[in-house]
Amino acid sequence: MADILISGYHGFKNSGDEALLFAILTTLRKIRPDLDVTVLSNTPEETARVYGVTSISRYNFFKVRKEMKASKMLLFGGGSLLQDVTSSKSILYYFAIIFLAQMCGMKTMLYANGVGPIQKKHSRYLAKRILNRVNLITLRDDKSDEELRSLGVNKPEIIITADPAFTIEAHASLSGRYLTNIAGVPKDTKLCIVSIREWKHSAPNFCDELAKLLDDMIEHHGLYPLFVPLQYPADLEISRQVIEKMHHNAYVINRELSVPEMFSVLCEAQIIIGMRLHSLIYATTLEIPAMALVYDPKVSAFMESLNQPDCVNVESFRYQEAKEILNRIISERELRKSQLHRTNAILKKTAEENATYAIQLLDS
């Protein structure tokens, strides 16, 4: 019988979600080393091997139900799973998982979730009905709390904490330089890590304008872009499209990175330009100043929570506006690093509280 069953977006080669699982397991095991955990995954064999857990297919509802009947608690999250902007189907799947766990008599906890936007009428109805029966909810930001209140979710205890990824211990290592060497980056090159993704509503000339920005960064600051796909290989194509439009050298990591490898590569960066939320969370964890490319409210909400609203909307992306913001970040780099050092210490301590709340619920 498992102590905890974890449900999230695991086994899809998404660095952010794999980092979440890595962080959640690490902080839980720090409190309870002998914790018995089962993870629902798209690739259960790989998840079991990498994380040292039992893992079953997230789509085999017969096995999922059987596991739920023999387990104590469902830990749901973290990440932005409960939203219907990028997908209408996934939120129904997640509601079904939470509901099934409740029907099997499990304790249920939303673990450091980012909630919303939930726009469709049936999704909002299900959210209110199902989430009001959850035992405990921890959230990673204030905007998610506002979304739950607007849905009428008011029965469980709701606590605002921080994203689990802030608990990951990261240090520069030889593996980072090894991986940049494989990508063809010359020794002693100053790097700007770039993390972008396809987005259906991006400005039509987004790739052209971003290429101009990166060329300007090279010419005026001597910083060269290294594209790092956080979801591999999904992010690779748009990265290559931007590189092809540039006049100067740029580089790309053409392989899937483990969580420790991802952090070791990012440690090589002077600054980060990030579209995926977890590239910005990683930047904060590593105390690297970042410029956010906003495609979703969760990205701007995160930057606002850091009191660093250095954002450019990808749907109206313009080179000149982005250049001004990027120049400001580079000129204030040392000041921002010291600010991030103070912020990161607070966020790490707050993020660790998620695991404490989970173990307390398990034992209650």
N, C-alpha and C positions, 0 to 999 in steps of 0.2 A: 504494500500500500504506500503510495507517495504522500509525503507531507504536503507538497505544493505542486500543482499543475500550472504551468506557465503558458499563456496564449498571447501571441503577438505576430508580427510580420517577420517570422524567422524562416531561414532556409531559402531566401530569394536573392542572395548575393548583394544585399543592400548594407553598406558599411555602417550606416547609422543604426539600423535595427540590430545588427550583429553586435555593435558596441554596447547597445542597451542590454542585450542578453548577457554579454560578458560582465558588464558592470553590476547588473542585478544579482547574478550568481555569486560574484565576488563579494559583494556587501552582505548578502544573506549568509554565505558560508563563513564570513568573518565573525558573525554572531553565533551561528549554529553550524560548526564544521561538518557534522554528520547528517545534515539535512538531505532528505530523499526527494529529488526533484524529477519531474517528467515535463518535457517540453513538446508542444505541438509545433511541427515543422513541415515545410514543403519538401525538405530533404532530410528525413529523420536519421538515416545512417550517418550522414556527415555531421549533423548537429550532435548526435551522441558521441561521435569520435572526438570532435573539437572541444566540447565543453564537459565531457565526462558525466553525462546525464543519461537517463532513459529518454527516448524520444519516439513519438509515433506520428503518423501522417495526420496533418490537420484536416484532411478531407475524408478520412475514414471514420464516419460518425459512429459506426458500430464499435470500433476500438475506443474512440473518444468517450462515448457513453460508458463503456465498460470501465475505463480508467477513472472516470469521474465518480462512479459508484464506489470505487475502492480508495479514493483520495480525500484529503481533508479540506483543501482550500484551493480555489482558483485565483491565481494572480494574473491580472489582465493588464498588459502594457509592457513598457511605457510606449511613448511615441504618439503620433497623431493618427490613431486608428479610427476614432469615432468622428468621422466627417464624411460628407457625401459630395464634396466638390470634385475631387479627383476620381472618385468611383462611387456609383450608387449601389453596386453589388457587395462590396467588401464590408460596408457598415451593417448590412443585413446578416452577413456571415458572423460578424463579431457579436451582434445582438443575440444570434442563435446560440453561440457558444456560452455567453453569460447566462442566458435563460436556461439552457440545458443544465449548466452547473447548479443553478438554483433549484431546478426540479429534482436534481440528484442529491439535494441536501447539503451541498458544499457551502462553506463560507466563501464569499466573493469579495475581492478587493480590486479597484482600479488603482494601478501602481504608477504614480508620476505621469499621468496622462496629459496630453494636450487635446482638448475637446473642441470640435467645431472647425469651420462652420457646418452646422446641420440645418439644411434649408428645406428639404422636401417634407411635405406634411406627414407622410406615413413614417418617415425616419424620426421626426420630432415626437410623434405619438409613441413610438416604440421606446425611444430614449427615456421619456418620462415614466412609462410603465415599468421598464426593466431596471433602469438605474436607481429608481427609488427603492428597489429591493436589495441593492448592493449593501454589504456590511460597512465598507469603509472606502472612501475615495481620497487619494492624494493627487494633486495637480501640479504641473510644472510652471504655471503662470496664472496671472490674474484674469486674463482674457478668457481662459477656460472656465474659471469660476463664474464669470459673467454669463457665459453661454449656458452653463448648467442651470443657473438661476432663471434665465429666460425660458428654459425648457420646463420649468416647474419641478426640478430635481432638488428636493429640500429635506428628505428624510434621513439619508445617511450622513454621518459626520464627514465634512469636506475640509481637507487641510492642504494649504498651498506649500509645496516644498520646492524641489528643483529637479532638473533632468538627471537621471542616474549616471549619465556619461561624465558628469563632473567628478565622480568618485574615482575615475580611472587614473592610475598612477602612470605618468608618462615621462620618459627621459630620452635625451638624444642618445643615439647608439650608432655603431658602425653599420647596422643594417640599413639605416636611412641613407647613408652615403653610398652604400652598395647598390641600393635600388635606384638612386638617381644616376649612378654611373651606368647602369643597364639602360636607363632611358636616354643616355647620350649626353647628359649634362656635364660640361667641362668642370674640372676641379676649380674650386674657389668662386664659382658663379653665384651671384646673389639672386635668390629666388623669390618669386611671388607664386604661391600655390593658387590655382584656379579650379574651382569646383562648380560646374554648370550641368544642367540637365535640359532635356527637351521639355517645352511647355507650349501647349496648343495656342495660348493667347499672347505669346511673346511678340514684340514689335517685329514687323516684317523684315526690317534691316538690322535685327539684333546682332547677328554674327558679324556683319560689316562694322557696326559701330563699336562692338567690343574689340574687334581686331585693331581698329584705329586707336582705341584707348591703350591697349597693350603695347603697340608699337611706340606710342608716345611715352609710356612708362619706361621702356627700354632706353629711348633716346635721352630722356631728361633725368632719369634716376638710376640707370644701370641695373634695373631689376628685370630678370627674365622670367616669363611665365612657365610654370610646370603644371600641366593639366593632370588632375588626379580624379579619375572617375570613382565617385562614392558608391554608385551602383554599376557594377561591371557585368556585361559590356554595354549596358543601356546608355551610359553617359559618354561612351567613346566616340560615337559618330558626330555629335554636335561639337565635341572638343576638336576633332579633326577638321570640321568645317571652319571653325574660327582660325585654326593654325594655317590652313590653306590661304586664307585671306590676308594674313600678316606679311609684312615685308622683312621682318627680322626673325631670328631664330626663336623657336618655342619648342617645348618638350612635352611628352605625355607618358604617363605610367600605363603601359599596355598589359596589365595583368590584374587579377583580383588580389587585394591585400587583406591579410588578417588584421585584426584590431591593433595588436602591437606594431605590426609593420606600418599601418596607416599612420600611427602616432609618430613613429620614428622618421617617416618621410616628412611629415608636417613640421617636425622639429627643425628641419633644414630651412624653413621659410622665414623671410623678413616680415612679410605681410601675407594676408589671405584675402582673396576675392571669392566669396561663397554664395551660391544659390541654394544648395541643399542646406537645410537647417543644421544638420550635424557637422557640417564643415565649419560653421560659425561657433557651435558649441565646442568643437575640438580646438578652435582658435582661442577661445576664452580659457579653456582648460590649460592650454600651453602658453597662455599670456602673450599671444600674437595679435597685434591690431588687425582688424578686418573691415572690409567693405561688403555690405550685404546687397545681393541682387534679389529683389523681392518678387516672388511669384504667388505667395500665399500669405494671409495675415499673420500666420504663426511666426514668419521670419521677421517682420517688422515689430511684432509684439516682443520677440526675444531681444532684439537690439534695443528697444525702448527700455526693457527691464534692466539692461546694463548701463542705461543712461548714455548710450552711444548710437544715436539715431542716424548713422551714416549709411543710408539706404538709397538705392536706385531701383525704381520699378521697371521690371523687364518688359512690361506691356507698353511702356512709353520711353524706353531706353534711348538716351541721347548722349553721344560722346562728350559734348562740352560740359554737360551737367556732371557726368560721371568723372570727368577729368578734374574738375574743381574739388570734388569730394575726395578722390584718391590722392591728390596733391596735399590736401589738408591732413589726411591720415599719415602720409609718409613724413611730412614735416613735423608732426606731433608724435612720432612713433615712440620715443623714449618715455614721454609723459604718459602715453596711453598704456604702455607696458606696466608702468608702476601702478596705474589705476586698476588694470586687470589683475595684478597680483593681489591687491586688497579684495577685489570683488570675488576672485576665484576661491579664496580661503573661506569666504562666507557661503558661497554656493556649494562647495564640497561638503561642508558640515551639514548644510540643509539637505542636500541630496542623500546623505547617509541616513537621515531620519526615515526615509521610505522603508528601508529594510527593518529598522526598529519597529515601526508601526506594523509591518507585515508579520513579524515574529510574535508580537504582542497579540495580534488578532488570531494567529494560529494557536497560541497557547490559551486563549481566553475560553 
